Amino acid sequence: MSAAVIINLKGRKGTIWSLQTGIFLCLADETKKLFKQHEQKHVNIIYSPYEQLNLDEADETGFNLFYKYCKQVMENFPNTESGKQCKQEFIPAIQAQFAEVLRLMREDERYQEELQAA
């Protein structure tokens, strides 16, 4: 079973990145925890009740917040709740999947590198 991250990239409408459900849940759960109270409107847009994350309707701010939090989770995955429950030998593969989502997001016109440093 798999779940999807949907990112319609400029020039490549309908880009869907399919992840194994366990990896998807790590990504979704851990990034969602990082959104602050005043950022919840972006959570309502990105997180679907179905097994997908849909970034199509995210504005530039929401898109870049998701990128920033996804990157934080990837870099700190072994220390997250999900990472601590994971076999250590699987962590590099999970981080590689996160890295691929981030790579795809950097190709989107909403991605703003300067917002990642903030």
C-alpha positions as CSV (number, residue, x, y, z in Angstrom):
1,M,0.0,0.0,0.0
2,S,1.2,3.5,-0.7
3,A,0.2,7.1,-0.2
4,A,0.9,10.2,-2.2
5,V,2.4,13.6,-2.1
6,I,0.8,15.7,-4.9
7,I,2.8,18.6,-6.2
8,N,1.8,20.1,-9.5
9,L,5.1,21.6,-10.6
10,K,5.2,24.4,-13.2
11,G,5.5,22.7,-16.5
12,R,4.8,19.3,-15.2
13,K,1.2,19.2,-14.2
14,G,0.2,16.3,-12.1
15,T,3.5,15.3,-10.5
16,I,2.7,12.7,-7.9
17,W,5.3,11.2,-5.6
18,S,4.2,7.9,-4.2
19,L,5.6,6.8,-0.9
20,Q,5.2,3.6,1.1
21,T,2.5,4.2,3.6
22,G,4.8,4.0,6.6
23,I,7.2,6.5,5.2
24,F,4.3,8.8,4.2
25,L,2.9,8.7,7.7
26,C,6.3,9.6,9.2
27,L,6.5,12.5,6.8
28,A,2.9,13.7,7.3
29,D,2.8,13.2,11.1
30,E,6.2,14.7,11.9
31,T,5.8,17.8,9.6
32,K,2.3,18.5,10.8
33,K,3.6,18.7,14.4
34,L,5.9,21.6,13.4
35,F,3.2,23.9,12.1
36,K,2.6,26.6,14.7
37,Q,-0.9,27.7,15.9
38,H,-0.9,30.8,13.6
39,E,0.1,28.6,10.6
40,Q,-2.9,26.2,10.9
41,K,-4.7,27.6,7.9
42,H,-1.9,26.0,5.8
43,V,-2.4,22.6,7.5
44,N,-6.0,22.7,6.5
45,I,-5.0,23.2,2.8
46,I,-2.1,20.7,2.6
47,Y,-3.2,17.8,4.7
48,S,-6.0,15.7,3.3
49,P,-8.1,13.3,5.2
50,Y,-7.2,10.8,2.5
51,E,-3.7,9.3,2.4
52,Q,-2.2,12.1,0.5
53,L,-0.6,15.5,1.0
54,N,-1.8,17.9,-1.6
55,L,0.3,21.0,-2.2
56,D,-1.6,22.1,-5.2
57,E,-3.6,24.8,-3.4
58,A,-0.9,25.8,-1.0
59,D,0.2,29.4,-1.4
60,E,3.9,30.4,-1.4
61,T,4.0,30.7,2.4
62,G,2.3,27.4,3.1
63,F,4.4,25.6,0.5
64,N,7.7,27.0,1.9
65,L,6.6,26.2,5.5
66,F,5.9,22.6,4.5
67,Y,9.3,22.5,2.8
68,K,11.1,23.9,5.8
69,Y,9.4,21.5,8.2
70,C,9.9,18.5,5.9
71,K,13.6,19.3,5.7
72,Q,13.8,19.7,9.5
73,V,12.1,16.3,9.9
74,M,14.4,14.7,7.4
75,E,17.6,16.1,9.0
76,N,16.4,15.2,12.5
77,F,14.5,12.0,11.7
78,P,16.4,9.6,14.0
79,N,15.4,11.9,17.0
80,T,11.7,12.2,16.0
81,E,9.0,10.1,17.6
82,S,8.7,8.2,14.3
83,G,12.4,7.8,13.9
84,K,12.8,6.4,17.4
85,Q,10.2,3.7,16.6
86,C,12.0,2.8,13.3
87,K,14.7,0.2,12.9
88,Q,18.0,2.1,12.5
89,E,18.9,0.4,9.2
90,F,15.8,1.9,7.6
91,I,16.5,5.5,8.5
92,P,18.8,6.3,5.6
93,A,16.2,5.0,3.1
94,I,13.5,7.0,4.8
95,Q,15.6,10.1,4.7
96,A,16.3,9.5,1.0
97,Q,12.6,9.5,0.3
98,F,12.2,12.8,2.2
99,A,15.1,14.2,0.2
100,E,13.4,13.3,-3.1
101,V,10.2,15.1,-2.0
102,L,12.3,18.1,-1.2
103,R,14.1,17.9,-4.6
104,L,10.8,17.9,-6.4
105,M,9.6,20.9,-4.3
106,R,12.6,22.9,-5.2
107,E,11.5,22.7,-8.8
108,D,8.2,24.4,-8.1
109,E,7.9,28.1,-8.8
110,R,6.6,28.7,-5.3
111,Y,9.8,27.5,-3.7
112,Q,11.8,30.4,-2.3
113,E,15.3,29.6,-1.0
114,E,15.5,32.8,1.1
115,L,12.4,31.7,3.1
116,Q,14.2,28.5,4.2
117,A,16.8,30.4,6.1
118,A,14.2,32.3,8.2
